[in-house]
Amino acid sequence: MTSSNKRRYMDGCFCGDWVDVDVTQQSKFHEAIAQRKRKDLQTLLEELEEIKKNFEKIAEKQALLDNLWKFHNGDFAEQG
């Protein structure tokens, strides 16, 4: 197997001959990266809550823009 295939495998890509990769030779560097990527459940829940708040802000801004567009087109006065 070529070293480029092994490098791609270690980066998380599965190449055509991925079964030939000897995973027992993982370096400490790759283990450290894998450890940093893992998050506990509480951290993931906090990040999810922040994403939900961002979606709510986007929806509020979309409603404001819709009202501004209606006002610009004169539709807002007819409905009120």
Secondary structure, DSSP 8 states (H G I E B T S, - for coil): --HHHHHHHHTT---TTGGG--GGG--HHHHHHHHHH---HHHHHHHHHHHHHHHHHHHHHHHHHHHHHHHHHTHHHHH-
